[in-house]
Amino acid sequence: MRLEALAALADWKHPSPLDRVTGRYRDPAAIERHLDPGPLAAVLSGLIRDAHSEISAAALATAVALDFKVNEDALADLVMARIQRRTCESRL
């Protein structure tokens, strides 16, 4: 469910002309799309730290798609988690 929500957010600026739920056509030009980057960037930064790699990758992709700045500490944590995971895997 969180992956689908992140995918919907990533498409926010350039939505499909077909509604995700009903499949009906909607004129994208008729819909004004604004997001307040402050609170959402904070949530995305938290999701980037998620223990599930699919969630953290989707959160990072969403932040990039929306051109949001995320917390540098969250990015550093993500990199360190990947390094630690690879170090553990190489020891096996």
Beta strands, then each sheet from edge to edge (+ up, - down):
end
